[in-house]
Amino acid sequence: MAMLAKRVASSAARSLLTSSNSTFTRNIHASGGKKKIVGVFYKGNEYASMNPNFVGCVEGALGIREWLESQGHEYIVTDDKEGPDSVLEKHIPDLHVLISTPFHPAYVTAERIKKAKNLELLLTAGIGSDHIDLNAAAAAGLTVAEVTGSNVVSVAEDELLRILILLRNFLPGYQQAVTGDWNVAGIAYRAYDLEGKTIGTVGAGRIGKLLLQRLKPFNCNLLYHDRLKMDPELENQIGAKFEEDLDAMLPKCDVIVINMPLTDKTRGLFDKDRIAKCKKGVLIVNNARGAIMDTQAVADACSSGHIAGYSGDVWFPQPAPKDHPWRYMPNHAMTPHISGTTIDAQLRYAAGVKDMLDRHFRGEDFPEQNYIVKEGQLAPQYR
């Protein structure tokens, strides 16, 4: 009987090891040995040498090259991420760890996951892992993690900046300054104070809460919609009111800020019909994800004046093509994806990536809040 039990156990182990897509197999791969790590970041170019703490670019490589190579690991860093002839595609078949950022995302499709036979771990240097097919990653037994909290202050500060830029009609004034014009009326006719306005955040997680806290001194009316109601004490401290029904909140808002992750449920959430429910002349700030908005619906609403101003740093796809309609719509204050990649944020998410790699090499767990996919399960915000 003992011999039979051994044979059965041995057979079961072989069966598990031959299933290339099983969680068990990926975890076996994760143990020990020298790893091939690929990082996909934006290029620093002439700016790379201007600040020793500029670690979030290709040249800075998160400041972990020497540490990785001293342990015998191979570390390849590139910005070339698209298409069958890209540097990333070349390394997909045998890489073990892929690090990317939301600012220059390496889109990890189900097809790429299928090709990546050695892949164990997908890390986001920053927050937001929607550039990964999370369902395919879960089915393949991969671990997906990000540096939760690393740039929430950076993004919340940027959102406050964008609210003020739109409300005060700042950009036309700046353009007058650089073109030599002086036309106060051309700015003042649509410039407003923040005090007394109703600001609603769609999503009140880490970033949304920080934004609401920073808005409190401006004496605004603060509303929030989220799947979870915040702690009553914090809600009272901030002075924000919970709105369970998104469509009921929208017409109350002078300014709407998007602070939710991109999921199957939120993709295209702000389409033509939902934008029509907003107050005419609404201002919208979106530093969350571009694909939460219907691209053409936003452009059309800006052209008609239903949206009086739109600002954000997120687009779809990224980098945004030259013909993206948001580049040309009126009354926008768009930028490339910059809010979460300040130097302070880079140092935080670089340290977080190093910590998780170190834990991974040792076979240790990450901080629980960093997991986006763990043991085949998606984090609640992505379900």
N, C-alpha and C positions, 0 to 999 in steps of 0.2 A: 504493500500500500504506500509506503514511504517513497519507494522508487517511482511508482505511478504518479504520485503527487508532484515529484520533482519534474517528471517529463511534462506534465500538464502545465506547470508553472513556466518551464522553459519555453514550451510552445506558445503560451500566451504572451510572453515577453517578446518572442520573435515576431509574432503577429502585430504587436503594437509598434515595434521598431520599423516594420516594413510599411506601415501606413504613413506616408510622407506628409500628410496634412494634419496629423493628430497633434493635440496639445502636448501629449507625452513626448512625441518625437522632438518637437521644438525645444522642450525643456531639457531633453538629453543633450541636444546640440549646444545648449547654453552653458554646459558645465565645462570649465577649464579650457586650456589651449589658447593659442594666439589667434587673435581676431582681426578681421578686415572691417574697418570702420570707414564709412563714407559720409562726409558732411557736405550738404548743399546750402550755400549761403550766397548773398549778393556780393559783388566785387567792390572792394574799397577804392581801387585804382589810385589816382593821385592823392586821395584823402587818407589812404591806409597808413601812411607814415606820419600823419599830422597829429595823432593822439595815440600814445602807447596803450590806452585803455579801449581803443576801438577794436574790440575783439570779435564783434559779431559779423565781420566780413570774411571773405575768402582768405585774405592775407592774414587776418588775425586768428582765424581758425579756432575761435573760442579759447585761445590761449592754452590748449591742451595737447598740442603736438608733441612737445618734448616729453611730457608725462606719459603719453600713450606709447611713443616709440621706445622710451627707456624700458618699457615692459615687454617689448618685442612685438607689439601690435602694429599693423599696417594702417596708416591714416591717409586717406585720399580726400582732398577738398576741392570742390568745383562749384561753378555757377551754371554749368552746362547741364540742363536737366530735361530737355524736351526732345522727343523724337528718337527714332531707332539708331541714329548715329551719335547720340549724345554721350558725354563722358559717363553720366550716371547709368545709362542703359548698358554700357560696356561692362560695368561692375556689378549690375544687378544679379547675375547668376551665382556669384560666389561671395557676396558681401554678407557679413554677420549682423552688423548694426548700421542703420541709416539714421542720420541726424538731419533734420531740416528745420526751417523757420517759417512762420506765417508770412514773412515779409518777402520771401523769394521761395515759394513753396515747391518742393518736389512732390508732384502729384503721384501718389502711390495707389495705382489702380489694382483691381483684382487680377488683371493680366500680369502686372509686374510682380505681385505677390506669388503668383503661380510659378513664375520664372526663377524667383529668388529662393532656391532650394536650401540655402544655408541661413536664411534670414531668421533672426531670433527676436530682435528688438527694434522698434521704431520710436525715436525720441524727437519731441518737438522742443527746440530751443526757444522758449516763449510759451504762449498760451493759445490753444486752438488747434486741434488736430483733424479738422475737417478736410484737409488735403489728402487724407488717407481714407481708403475704402474700409471703414471700421468693421463692417459686417464681414467682409472678406478676411480681414486681419483676425477677427475673432474665430472664424471658421477654420483658419489655418493654425490656430494655437499660438499666435504671436502676442507679444506684450507691446502695448502702445502706452507711452507716458509723456507727460509734459511737465514743465517747471511751474506748477500752479502757484500763483501769487507773485511771480517774478516781475511782472510789468503792470500790475493793476493800477498802481499809483500813477505811472507814466500815462496810461490810457485815460484815466479819469481826469487828470490835469488837462490833457489834450482836448477832451470833450468840453470841458468848461471854456477853454480857449475858443473853440469853434462856435459855441453858443454865443459868446460875446462878439466874435467877428461877424456873425450873421446878424445879430440884433442891432449892432451899432453901424451896420453897413460899412464896415471898415475897408474892404478891398477897393471899392471905387475911389475912396479917399487916398489910399496908397498909390493907386494908378495915376491919379491926378498929380501927386507929388513927383513921381518919376517922369511924367510926360510934360511937366511944366505948366499944368493947368491950375486954375483956382476957381472952383464952382461949388460953393458951400451948399447951395440949393440942391445940386445933383446928388448930394449925400444925405442931407438932413431930411428930405421928404419921406424917407423910409428908414430912419434910425430911431431906435427905441431904447428905453431903460430895461434892465433885467428885473428890477424890483417890481413886484406885483404881478408878474407874468406867471402863467401856469405851465410848469415843466413836467412832462411825464416820461418816465423811463420804462421801456419795454424790456423787462429783465432787471432783476435787482439782486444779482449775485455779488461777487466781490467788487467788481468795477462799478456796478450800479449803485451799491451802497456807498462807496467812496464818493461818487459823483453827488449823490443826494446830500451827504455830509458837507461837501464843499459848497453846495448851493445854498445851504441854510442861511449863512450870513447875508445873502442878497435879498432876503425877505420875499422869496417866491412862494407860490402855491405848489407844493410838491406831491406828485402822484406816482404810483408805481404799479405795474402789472407783472406778476411772476407766477410760476407754478406753485411756489411756496410763499406763505406769508412770513414776513420777518418777525424776529423776537419782539413782543409788545413793548418792552422797555426801550429797545433800540428805535423802534418805529416812533415811539413817543418822543424820544430824545431828538431824533432828526426832524420830526414834525411832518412826516410823509403819510399819505393816505393810500391804503391798499385798494386797488381796483381789480376785482375778480374778472370782469368782462372787458377784454381788450377793446372791442368795438364800442363799448360805452365810454371808455376813457378817451379815445382818440379825439372826438369832437370838442372835448373840454380843454385841449392842450394848445397853447401858443407855440410851444417847442416840444418836439418828440425826439428822444434819444434812444437809439437801438443798442441794447446791451444783452443780447441773447446769443447762444451758440448757434452755428449753422447745423441743422439736423434735417432728417427727412421731413419732419413736421414744420420746420421754419423756412425751408427753402421756398423762395417766391412768396413768402407770407404777405409782403406788402405789394400786392398787385394793383391793377387799375381800380378794382372795386373797393379794396381796403383804403387806398389813398383817397378815394372819393368820400370816405367817411370822416376824414380829417377836416378840421376847420380850414376854410379858404384863407390862404395867406400863412399857413403853418410853416414853421422852420423845422427841418429834420437834420439831425446829426447821426451819422452811422460810422462808428469805428469798430463794429462787430464783424460782419462779413458782408461783402457786396451781394452775394447770391441770395440773401434774405429779401432783397428788393428785386422787383421786376425791372430790369434795366430800362426798357423803353417806356414803361409806365412812369417812372421817375422823370425821365427826360421830357415826356409829354406834359406832365403836371407842372414842371418848372417853366416850360414854354407858355403854358396857358395862364400861369400865375397862381394856380391852386396851391402849389408849393412855392412860397415866396423866397426860399433859400435852402440849399442843400449843401451839406459839408460832411466830409468823411475822408478816410484814408484807405478804405477797402474797396476793391473792385473784383470783378470776375470776368475773365481769368486775371491772374497776376503773373508777370507784369501786364498792365492793361495795354491792349493794342492802340496804335495811334489813332484809329478811327472809332474808338469807344465813344458812344454818344454823350457820356457824362463830361467829356472834355469840352464840349461845345455848347452845353445847355446854359441858359442865362442864370445869373444870380447863384452860381455855385462857388464853393471854396474848397475844392478837392485838392488833395496832395497824393503823392505815392504813399505806400503803407509805411508810415514812420512813427506812429504814436507810441508803439510798444518797444521801440528799438533805440531809445535814448542810451547814452553811455552808461548811466546808472542801471538801466534795465539790462543792458548787455552783460555787465559784470555779474548781476544776479542770476540771469539765466545761464551764463557760462559756468558759474559755480554749481548751479543745480544739475547741469548736464554732467559735469565731472563727478559729482557725488553719485548720481545714478549709475554712471558707467562703472565706477569703483564698486558699488554694491552689486551690480550685475556680474562683474568678474569674480566677485567673492561668493556669488550665489545667494545674496541677501535680498530681502524685499525692499522696495522703495517706500517712502512715505505714502500712506494710503491715498491721500488726496491727489497724488500725482498720476495715478493710474487712470487711463481712458479705456483700455481694454486689458483685462486680467483674467486669465483662465477661462477664456471664451465668453466673458461677460462684459458688456459695454457699461460705462459709467452712467448713472441715472440721467444726466443732462443730455445724453446722446441717444436714449432709448425712444 
